[in-house]
Amino acid sequence: MKTFKATVSGQVQGVWFRDYTQKEAIKLGLKGFVKNRNDGTVYLEASGAEEALKSLAQWLNSGSPLSDVKNVEIEWGAPLRSVNNFEIKHS
């Protein structure tokens, strides 16, 4: 099991980016979370099979239909602690 943390910038808030990210992550069998940040970026942590994570990382570059992704920063790291699903955090 692998994990990455990602920060996505561009027009990624108010365009259903978190919802589409959650759907894509669940489709790929990943666990973790996605949330908006106060600086206008979207932050996520995802855990699962390496190939599934690579697919999500590639997907993040295009994102939701209304988004305009400018940059995706990914940092590979240690597995997430006791995560059972992929959720949208609202805080």
C-alpha atoms as one frame of an Amber mdcrd trajectory, in Angstrom:
protein
   0.000   0.000   0.000   1.317   3.426  -1.009   0.237   6.969  -0.162   0.569
  10.436  -1.580  -0.347  13.949  -0.517  -1.302  16.395  -3.263  -1.994  20.099
  -3.553  -3.902  21.187  -6.642  -3.977  24.839  -7.710  -5.871  26.795 -10.334
  -9.649  27.170 -10.600 -10.368  24.177  -8.349 -12.848  25.515  -5.798 -16.521
  26.031  -6.574 -16.304  23.704  -9.597 -17.178  20.352  -7.951 -13.498  19.370
  -7.842 -13.741  17.627  -4.448 -16.850  15.699  -5.469 -15.300  14.457  -8.713
 -12.045  13.623  -6.901 -13.954  11.548  -4.358 -15.806   9.668  -7.103 -12.572
   8.969  -9.007 -10.765   7.808  -5.849 -13.610   5.461  -4.887 -13.720   4.081
  -8.436  -9.984   3.336  -8.132 -10.414   1.694  -4.706  -8.466   4.357  -2.819
  -8.871   5.586   0.748  -8.244   9.068   2.107  -9.734  12.543   1.957  -9.944
  15.751  -0.053 -10.556  19.287   1.231 -10.490  22.936   0.204  -7.812  25.180
   1.676  -8.182  28.843   2.538  -5.566  29.776  -0.097  -7.828  28.546  -2.930
  -6.074  25.209  -3.445  -7.434  21.704  -2.929  -5.483  19.305  -0.713  -5.845
  15.538  -0.640  -4.267  12.441   0.811  -4.831   9.088  -0.850  -3.756   5.536
   0.001  -3.986   2.344  -2.006  -2.390   0.359  -4.787   0.454   2.168  -6.539
  -1.118   1.876 -10.009  -4.421   3.282  -8.726  -2.578   6.195  -7.116  -0.733
   6.897 -10.356  -4.080   6.941 -12.176  -5.509   9.425  -9.661  -2.391  11.585
  -9.906  -2.807  11.729 -13.676  -6.542  12.469 -13.336  -5.810  15.399 -10.994
  -4.124  17.240 -13.864  -7.475  17.585 -15.636  -9.890  17.363 -12.693 -13.592
  18.109 -12.840 -15.228  19.336 -16.077 -15.444  22.972 -14.878 -12.007  23.141
 -13.231  -8.878  24.722 -14.702  -5.928  22.970 -13.068  -2.702  24.977 -13.201
  -0.431  22.857 -11.010  -0.386  19.566  -9.091   2.252  18.994  -6.400   2.550
  15.403  -5.189   4.565  14.073  -2.279   4.789  10.318  -1.752   4.811   9.203
   1.862   3.850   6.799   4.608   0.440   5.060   4.593  -2.488   6.887   6.194
  -3.601   5.864   9.657  -6.830   3.888   9.936  -8.671   5.244   6.923 -11.650
   3.207   5.753 -13.042   5.271   2.869 -12.447   8.363   0.758 -14.246  11.379
   2.160 -14.715  15.072   1.562 -13.638  17.126   4.561 -15.459  20.389   5.115
 -13.084  22.042   7.539
